Amino acid sequence: MKQYIGIKVVAARPMTRGDYNIFRGWQIPADEDPADEGYVMKHENGHVQWLPKDMFESDYKEYDESTLPATAIGMVSSDYKECFQAEYKQLRIRYEKLKRMRQ
């Protein structure tokens, strides 16, 4: 199998499995624990899903424009200008961190 890396920005908030089932208007299956912690997520295309807390937190980091992960989306763009802007942001972030480290 080939390997892939996924990069996307999602909106999310904490929500238990039980609350998610209520939110969707679904009956909670007998084999699921409604107290399971997790996150409800909304993708850019409008798709809504729920992920368990440990899975969500291992795959997603809070978006902060001043950190390197925030530049990842620009780095995979097919638009060379967007890639260049992402590289520039990375350089500035690294420079600022190095400057703070040297103080």
DSSP file (Angstrom, degrees, kcal/mol; ACC not computed):
  #  RESIDUE AA STRUCTURE BP1 BP2  ACC     N-H-->O    O-->H-N    N-H-->O    O-->H-N    TCO  KAPPA ALPHA  PHI   PSI    X-CA   Y-CA   Z-CA
    1    1 A M              0   0    0      0, 0.0     2,-0.1     0, 0.0     0, 0.0   0.000 360.0 360.0 360.0 148.1    0.0    0.0    0.0
    2    2 A K        -     0   0    0      1,-0.0     2,-0.3     0, 0.0     0, 0.0  -0.481 360.0-123.4 -79.6 158.0    1.1    3.6   -0.6
    3    3 A Q        -     0   0    0     -2,-0.1     2,-0.3     2,-0.0    -1,-0.0  -0.815  26.9-170.0-104.2 147.7    1.4    6.0    2.3
    4    4 A Y        -     0   0    0     -2,-0.3     2,-0.4     2,-0.0     0, 0.0  -0.954  15.2-149.1-134.9 151.8   -0.5    9.3    2.5
    5    5 A I        -     0   0    0     -2,-0.3     2,-0.4     2,-0.0    -2,-0.0  -0.991  16.4-151.0-119.7 130.1   -0.4   12.3    4.8
    6    6 A G        -     0   0    0     -2,-0.4     2,-0.4     2,-0.0    -2,-0.0  -0.861  13.2-177.7-104.2 134.7   -3.6   14.3    5.4
    7    7 A I        +     0   0    0     -2,-0.4     2,-0.3    66,-0.1    -2,-0.0  -0.974  21.2 136.5-132.0 118.1   -3.6   18.0    6.1
    8    8 A K        -     0   0    0     -2,-0.4     2,-0.5     2,-0.0    64,-0.0  -0.990  45.1-126.0-155.9 157.6   -6.8   19.8    6.8
    9    9 A V        +     0   0    0     -2,-0.3    35,-0.4    51,-0.1     2,-0.3  -0.927  32.2 179.7-107.3 130.3   -8.3   22.4    9.1
   10   10 A V        -     0   0    0     -2,-0.5     2,-0.4    33,-0.1    33,-0.2  -0.921  28.3-126.0-127.3 154.1  -11.5   21.4   11.0
   11   11 A A  E     +A   42   0A   0     31,-2.3    31,-2.9    -2,-0.3     2,-0.3  -0.846  43.1 166.5 -93.5 136.7  -13.7   23.2   13.5
   12   12 A A  E     -A   41   0A   0     -2,-0.4    29,-0.2    29,-0.2    27,-0.0  -0.989  22.1-177.6-150.9 156.4  -14.2   21.1   16.6
   13   13 A R  E     -A   40   0A   0     27,-1.7    27,-2.4    -2,-0.3    -2,-0.0  -0.984  41.8 -88.5-150.9 152.5  -15.4   21.2   20.2
   14   14 A P  E     +A   39   0A   0      0, 0.0    25,-0.3     0, 0.0     2,-0.3  -0.326  53.3 158.3 -61.4 140.3  -15.5   18.6   23.0
   15   15 A M        -     0   0    0     23,-2.6    23,-0.2    21,-0.0    38,-0.1  -0.910  36.9-119.7-162.9 135.1  -18.6   16.5   23.1
   16   16 A T     >  -     0   0    0     -2,-0.3     4,-2.2    21,-0.2    21,-0.2  -0.317  30.5-112.2 -72.7 161.7  -19.4   13.1   24.6
   17   17 A R  H  > S+     0   0    0     19,-2.3     4,-2.2    16,-0.3    18,-0.2   0.896 118.9  51.7 -59.9 -40.8  -20.5   10.2   22.5
   18   18 A G  H  > S+     0   0    0     16,-2.5     4,-2.1    18,-0.2    -1,-0.2   0.918 109.3  48.3 -63.4 -44.6  -24.0   10.3   24.1
   19   19 A D  H  > S+     0   0    0     15,-0.5     4,-2.8     1,-0.2    -1,-0.2   0.863 109.7  53.8 -64.5 -35.1  -24.4   14.0   23.4
   20   20 A Y  H  X S+     0   0    0     -4,-2.2     4,-2.3     2,-0.2    -1,-0.2   0.922 107.6  49.9 -64.9 -42.9  -23.3   13.5   19.8
   21   21 A N  H  X>S+     0   0    0     -4,-2.2     5,-3.1     2,-0.2     4,-0.8   0.902 112.8  46.9 -62.2 -40.1  -25.9   10.8   19.3
   22   22 A I  H ><5S+     0   0    0     -4,-2.1     3,-0.8     3,-0.2    -2,-0.2   0.929 110.0  53.8 -63.9 -45.4  -28.5   13.2   20.7
   23   23 A F  H 3<5S+     0   0    0     -4,-2.8    -2,-0.2     1,-0.3    -1,-0.2   0.868 113.7  42.2 -55.4 -40.5  -27.2   16.0   18.5
   24   24 A R  H 3<5S-     0   0    0     -4,-2.3    -1,-0.3    -5,-0.1    -2,-0.2   0.572 113.8-117.8 -85.3  -9.5  -27.6   13.8   15.4
   25   25 A G  T <<5 +     0   0    0     -3,-0.8     2,-0.3    -4,-0.8    -3,-0.2   0.765  66.9 142.3  78.0  25.5  -31.0   12.5   16.6
   26   26 A W      < -     0   0    0     -5,-3.1     2,-0.3    -6,-0.2    -1,-0.3  -0.672  56.2-114.6-100.5 154.1  -29.7    8.9   16.8
   27   27 A Q        -     0   0    0     -2,-0.3    -1,-0.0    -3,-0.1    -5,-0.0  -0.686  37.4-113.7 -80.0 137.9  -30.5    6.2   19.4
   28   28 A I        -     0   0    0     -2,-0.3   -10,-0.1     1,-0.1    -1,-0.0  -0.640  33.1-121.6 -76.7 120.7  -27.4    5.3   21.4
   29   29 A P    >   -     0   0    0      0, 0.0     3,-1.7     0, 0.0    -1,-0.1  -0.279  16.6-121.0 -61.1 147.9  -26.4    1.7   20.6
   30   30 A A  T 3  S+     0   0    0      1,-0.3    -2,-0.0     3,-0.1     0, 0.0   0.781 110.8  55.7 -61.8 -28.9  -26.3   -0.7   23.6
   31   31 A D  T 3  S+     0   0    0      2,-0.1     2,-0.4     0, 0.0    -1,-0.3   0.364  94.5  84.2 -89.3   6.8  -22.6   -1.5   23.0
   32   32 A E  S <  S-     0   0    0     -3,-1.7     3,-0.0   -15,-0.0    -4,-0.0  -0.879  74.4-132.6-111.4 142.9  -21.5    2.2   23.2
   33   33 A D    >   -     0   0    0     -2,-0.4     3,-1.9     1,-0.1   -16,-0.3  -0.831   9.0-156.6 -92.8 113.6  -20.8    4.2   26.3
   34   34 A P  T 3  S+     0   0    0      0, 0.0   -16,-2.5     0, 0.0   -15,-0.5   0.687  90.9  63.4 -64.8 -15.9  -22.5    7.6   26.1
   35   35 A A  T 3  S+     0   0    0    -18,-0.2    -2,-0.0   -19,-0.1    -3,-0.0   0.516  71.8 126.3 -85.8  -4.5  -20.0    9.0   28.6
   36   36 A D    <   -     0   0    0     -3,-1.9   -19,-2.3     1,-0.1   -18,-0.2  -0.308  61.2-127.6 -55.4 129.8  -17.0    8.4   26.2
   37   37 A E        +     0   0    0    -21,-0.2    16,-2.2   -20,-0.1     2,-0.3  -0.542  49.2 125.7 -79.2 146.9  -15.2   11.7   25.8
   38   38 A G  E     - B   0  52A   0     14,-0.3   -23,-2.6   -23,-0.2     2,-0.4  -0.920  49.4 -91.8-171.4-162.8  -14.6   13.0   22.3
   39   39 A Y  E     -AB  14  51A   0     12,-2.4    12,-2.3   -25,-0.3     2,-0.5  -0.996  17.3-139.4-136.1 137.8  -14.9   15.8   19.8
   40   40 A V  E     -AB  13  50A   0    -27,-2.4   -27,-1.7    -2,-0.4     2,-0.4  -0.852  31.1-163.4 -91.3 134.8  -17.6   16.7   17.3
   41   41 A M  E     -AB  12  49A   0      8,-3.4     8,-2.0    -2,-0.5     2,-0.5  -0.915  16.8-159.4-123.7 145.0  -15.8   18.0   14.1
   42   42 A K  E     -AB  11  48A   0    -31,-2.9   -31,-2.3    -2,-0.4     6,-0.2  -0.983  16.5-150.5-124.3 120.6  -17.0   19.9   11.1
   43   43 A H    >   -     0   0    0      4,-2.9     3,-2.2    -2,-0.5   -33,-0.1  -0.388  31.1-104.0 -83.4 163.9  -15.0   19.7    7.9
   44   44 A E  T 3  S+     0   0    0    -35,-0.4    -1,-0.1     1,-0.3   -34,-0.1   0.798 121.8  57.1 -58.3 -29.9  -14.7   22.5    5.3
   45   45 A N  T 3  S-     0   0    0      2,-0.1    -1,-0.3     1,-0.0    -2,-0.0   0.405 123.4-103.9 -84.4   4.2  -17.1   20.5    3.0
   46   46 A G  S <  S+     0   0    0     -3,-2.2    -2,-0.1     1,-0.3     2,-0.1   0.284  72.2 145.5  94.6 -10.0  -19.8   20.5    5.8
   47   47 A H        -     0   0    0     -5,-0.1    -4,-2.9     1,-0.0     2,-0.4  -0.419  33.4-157.2 -64.0 133.1  -19.3   16.8    6.8
   48   48 A V  E     +B   42   0A   0     -6,-0.2     2,-0.3    -2,-0.1    -6,-0.2  -0.938  20.9 158.0-115.1 135.1  -19.8   16.4   10.6
   49   49 A Q  E     -B   41   0A   0     -8,-2.0    -8,-3.4    -2,-0.4     2,-0.4  -0.955  32.4-127.6-148.7 167.9  -18.4   13.5   12.6
   50   50 A W  E     -B   40   0A   0     -2,-0.3   -10,-0.2   -10,-0.2   -34,-0.0  -0.958  20.8-172.9-119.8 138.1  -17.4   12.5   16.1
   51   51 A L  E     -B   39   0A   0    -12,-2.3   -12,-2.4    -2,-0.4    -2,-0.0  -0.981  32.2-104.6-127.2 143.1  -14.0   11.1   17.1
   52   52 A P  E  >  -B   38   0A   0      0, 0.0     4,-2.7     0, 0.0   -14,-0.3  -0.310  38.8-110.5 -59.1 150.7  -12.9    9.7   20.5
   53   53 A K  H  > S+     0   0    0    -16,-2.2     4,-2.8     1,-0.2     5,-0.2   0.885 114.7  48.7 -54.3 -48.3  -10.8   12.1   22.5
   54   54 A D  H  > S+     0   0    0    -17,-0.2     4,-1.2     1,-0.2    -1,-0.2   0.885 113.8  46.5 -65.1 -37.7   -7.5   10.1   22.2
   55   55 A M  H  > S+     0   0    0     -3,-0.2     4,-1.4     2,-0.2    -1,-0.2   0.927 114.8  46.9 -68.2 -45.2   -7.9    9.7   18.5
   56   56 A F  H  X S+     0   0    0     -4,-2.7     4,-2.6     1,-0.2     3,-0.5   0.945 112.7  48.4 -61.7 -48.2   -8.7   13.3   17.9
   57   57 A E  H  < S+     0   0    0     -4,-2.8    -1,-0.2     1,-0.2    -2,-0.2   0.727 110.5  51.4 -70.6 -20.9   -5.9   14.7   20.1
   58   58 A S  H  < S+     0   0    0     -4,-1.2    -1,-0.2    -5,-0.2    -2,-0.2   0.772 119.2  36.2 -81.8 -25.4   -3.3   12.4   18.4
   59   59 A D  H  < S+     0   0    0     -4,-1.4     2,-0.4    -3,-0.5    -2,-0.2   0.725 116.2  49.2 -97.2 -24.8   -4.4   13.6   14.9
   60   60 A Y     <  -     0   0    0     -4,-2.6     2,-0.3    -5,-0.2    -1,-0.1  -0.932  55.5-167.7-126.0 141.3   -5.2   17.3   15.5
   61   61 A K        -     0   0    0     -2,-0.4     2,-0.1    -3,-0.1     3,-0.1  -0.927  42.2 -92.3-119.5 147.7   -3.5   20.2   17.1
   62   62 A E        -     0   0    0     -2,-0.3     2,-0.3     1,-0.1     0, 0.0  -0.377  48.6-110.1 -61.8 134.5   -5.1   23.5   17.9
   63   63 A Y        +     0   0    0     -2,-0.1     2,-0.4     6,-0.1    -1,-0.1  -0.502  44.1 168.5 -71.1 125.0   -4.6   26.0   15.0
   64   64 A D    >   -     0   0    0     -2,-0.3     3,-2.1     3,-0.1     6,-0.4  -0.939  28.9-149.5-139.3 113.5   -2.2   28.8   15.9
   65   65 A E  T 3  S+     0   0    0     -2,-0.4    -1,-0.1     1,-0.3    -2,-0.0   0.693  94.8  62.7 -59.0 -19.8   -1.0   30.9   13.0
   66   66 A S  T 3  S+     0   0    0      4,-0.0     2,-0.3    -3,-0.0    -1,-0.3   0.280  92.4  81.0 -92.0  12.8    2.3   31.6   14.8
   67   67 A T  S X  S-     0   0    0     -3,-2.1     3,-0.9     1,-0.1     4,-0.4  -0.832  85.4-116.1-117.3 157.7    3.3   27.9   14.8
   68   68 A L  G >  S+     0   0    0     -2,-0.3     3,-2.0     1,-0.2     4,-0.4   0.866 109.1  62.6 -59.9 -40.2    4.9   25.7   12.1
   69   69 A P  G >  S+     0   0    0      0, 0.0     3,-1.4     0, 0.0     4,-0.4   0.823  93.8  65.2 -58.3 -26.9    2.0   23.3   11.8
   70   70 A A  G <  S+     0   0    0     -3,-0.9     4,-0.3    -6,-0.4     3,-0.3   0.724  96.9  56.4 -66.3 -19.4   -0.2   26.2   10.6
   71   71 A T  G <> S+     0   0    0     -3,-2.0     4,-1.6    -4,-0.4    -1,-0.3   0.549  81.9  89.9 -87.4  -7.4    2.0   26.5    7.5
   72   72 A A  H <> S+     0   0    0     -3,-1.4     4,-1.0    -4,-0.4    -1,-0.2   0.866  82.2  54.4 -59.9 -39.5    1.5   22.9    6.4
   73   73 A I  H >4 S+     0   0    0     -4,-0.4     3,-0.6    -3,-0.3    -1,-0.2   0.916 109.0  48.2 -63.8 -42.1   -1.6   23.7    4.3
   74   74 A G  H >4 S+     0   0    0     -4,-0.3     3,-1.1     1,-0.2    -1,-0.2   0.838 105.0  60.4 -64.9 -32.3    0.3   26.3    2.3
   75   75 A M  H 3< S+     0   0    0     -4,-1.6    -1,-0.2     1,-0.2    -2,-0.2   0.754 106.3  45.6 -69.8 -23.7    3.2   23.9    1.8
   76   76 A V  T << S+     0   0    0     -4,-1.0    -1,-0.2    -3,-0.6    -2,-0.2   0.327  86.8 120.8-100.8   7.7    1.0   21.4    0.0
   77   77 A S    <   -     0   0    0     -3,-1.1     6,-0.1    -4,-0.2    -3,-0.0  -0.373  63.3-140.2 -69.3 148.5   -0.7   23.9   -2.2
   78   78 A S  S    S+     0   0    0     -2,-0.1     2,-0.7     4,-0.0    -1,-0.1   0.546  83.6  92.0 -82.9  -7.7   -0.4   23.6   -6.0
   79   79 A D     >  -     0   0    0      1,-0.2     4,-2.0    -5,-0.1     3,-0.5  -0.796  69.0-154.2 -88.9 113.5   -0.1   27.4   -6.1
   80   80 A Y  H  > S+     0   0    0     -2,-0.7     4,-2.4     1,-0.2    -1,-0.2   0.809  93.2  57.8 -60.4 -29.9    3.6   28.2   -6.0
   81   81 A K  H  > S+     0   0    0      2,-0.2     4,-2.3     1,-0.2    -1,-0.2   0.909 106.5  48.0 -67.1 -40.5    2.9   31.7   -4.5
   82   82 A E  H  > S+     0   0    0     -3,-0.5     4,-2.1     2,-0.2    -2,-0.2   0.900 111.7  50.5 -66.1 -39.9    1.0   30.1   -1.6
   83   83 A C  H  X S+     0   0    0     -4,-2.0     4,-2.4     2,-0.2    -2,-0.2   0.917 110.3  49.9 -61.6 -43.3    3.9   27.6   -1.1
   84   84 A F  H  X S+     0   0    0     -4,-2.4     4,-2.2     1,-0.2    -2,-0.2   0.906 109.8  50.5 -63.8 -41.5    6.4   30.5   -1.1
   85   85 A Q  H  X S+     0   0    0     -4,-2.3     4,-2.3     2,-0.2    -1,-0.2   0.889 110.2  50.6 -63.3 -38.9    4.3   32.4    1.5
   86   86 A A  H  X S+     0   0    0     -4,-2.1     4,-2.4     2,-0.2    -2,-0.2   0.906 109.7  50.2 -65.2 -41.4    4.2   29.4    3.7
   87   87 A E  H  X S+     0   0    0     -4,-2.4     4,-2.4     2,-0.2    -2,-0.2   0.899 110.2  50.7 -62.6 -40.0    8.0   29.0    3.5
   88   88 A Y  H  X S+     0   0    0     -4,-2.2     4,-2.4     2,-0.2    -2,-0.2   0.918 109.5  49.9 -63.9 -43.5    8.4   32.6    4.4
   89   89 A K  H  X S+     0   0    0     -4,-2.3     4,-2.6     1,-0.2    -2,-0.2   0.904 110.1  51.5 -61.5 -40.9    6.1   32.2    7.4
   90   90 A Q  H  X S+     0   0    0     -4,-2.4     4,-2.7     1,-0.2     5,-0.2   0.923 109.1  50.1 -61.6 -43.8    8.2   29.2    8.5
   91   91 A L  H  X S+     0   0    0     -4,-2.4     4,-2.5     1,-0.2    -2,-0.2   0.918 111.7  47.7 -61.1 -44.1   11.4   31.2    8.2
   92   92 A R  H  X S+     0   0    0     -4,-2.4     4,-2.6     2,-0.2    -2,-0.2   0.914 112.0  49.6 -64.1 -42.9   10.0   34.0   10.3
   93   93 A I  H  X S+     0   0    0     -4,-2.6     4,-2.2     2,-0.2    -2,-0.2   0.931 113.7  45.8 -61.6 -46.2    8.7   31.6   13.0
   94   94 A R  H  X S+     0   0    0     -4,-2.7     4,-2.5     2,-0.2    -2,-0.2   0.899 112.4  51.2 -64.3 -40.5   12.0   29.8   13.2
   95   95 A Y  H  X S+     0   0    0     -4,-2.5     4,-2.6    -5,-0.2    -2,-0.2   0.935 110.6  48.0 -62.4 -46.3   13.9   33.1   13.3
   96   96 A E  H  X S+     0   0    0     -4,-2.6     4,-2.3     1,-0.2    -2,-0.2   0.892 112.6  48.9 -63.7 -39.7   11.7   34.4   16.2
   97   97 A K  H  X S+     0   0    0     -4,-2.2     4,-2.1     2,-0.2    -1,-0.2   0.909 112.3  48.0 -66.3 -41.2   12.2   31.2   18.1
   98   98 A L  H  X S+     0   0    0     -4,-2.5     4,-1.7     2,-0.2    -2,-0.2   0.901 110.6  52.0 -64.6 -40.4   15.9   31.3   17.6
   99   99 A K  H  X S+     0   0    0     -4,-2.6     4,-0.7     1,-0.2    -2,-0.2   0.917 111.3  46.8 -62.5 -44.2   16.0   34.9   18.7
  100  100 A R  H >< S+     0   0    0     -4,-2.3     3,-0.7     1,-0.2    -1,-0.2   0.883 110.2  53.8 -64.7 -37.9   14.1   34.1   21.9
  101  101 A M  H 3< S+     0   0    0     -4,-2.1    -1,-0.2     1,-0.2    -2,-0.2   0.845 106.6  51.7 -66.0 -33.9   16.3   31.2   22.6
  102  102 A R  H 3<        0   0    0     -4,-1.7    -1,-0.2     1,-0.2    -2,-0.2   0.602 360.0 360.0 -79.9 -12.3   19.5   33.3   22.4
  103  103 A Q    <<        0   0    0     -3,-0.7    -1,-0.2    -4,-0.7    -2,-0.1   0.481 360.0 360.0 -77.3 360.0   18.2   36.0   24.8
